[in-house]
Amino acid sequence: MTDNWEVIYSSPLPHRAELAKALLLEHDISAVVINKQSSSYPTIGLGKSEVHVLTQDAILAKVIIENEATFS
């Protein structure tokens, strides 16, 4: 990612990162999921999936995830 994106959530469970992204999109915050899990060993879940947002949206995005996400 470029310098103007920031990680605001990460999880070893990819579906949780996708749920976080969907929640942020409902609040009109652009978000992307970056899968950093090892493709060599997908069944043991090495690595994490990260949710990235624009730096200017990071604080609000973190608040939304902390207060509204029910999967954590």
CORQUIPE-V270177 format. One record per pair of residues at least 24 apart in sequence whose ideal C-beta (glycine too) atoms are under 8 Angstrom apart, sorted by sequence separation. I is the first residue (numbers start at 1). J is the second residue. D is the distance in whole Angstrom. If there is no record, write none. Layout:
# CORQUIPE-V270177
I,J,D
I,J,D
This chain:
# CORQUIPE-V270177
29,53,6
30,54,6
12,37,8
29,54,8
5,32,8
24,51,7
30,57,7
29,57,5
24,53,7
21,51,5
31,61,7
1,32,8
17,48,8
18,49,8
20,51,5
29,60,7
13,45,8
17,49,4
29,61,5
1,34,7
12,45,5
16,49,8
17,50,7
27,60,8
17,51,5
12,47,7
14,49,4
29,64,7
12,48,5
13,49,7
11,48,6
12,49,8
24,61,5
27,64,6
10,48,4
11,49,6
10,49,7
10,50,5
24,64,6
9,50,7
10,51,7
23,64,6
24,65,8
9,51,4
23,65,7
7,50,5
8,51,6
7,51,7
8,52,7
7,52,6
8,53,5
20,65,6
23,68,6
6,52,7
23,69,6
5,52,4
6,53,6
5,53,7
6,54,8
5,54,6
6,55,5
20,69,6
4,54,6
5,55,7
8,58,5
19,69,7
1,52,5
4,55,5
20,71,8
3,55,8
4,56,8
6,58,4
9,61,8
19,71,5
8,61,5
9,62,8
8,62,5
16,71,5
9,65,5
16,72,8
8,65,7
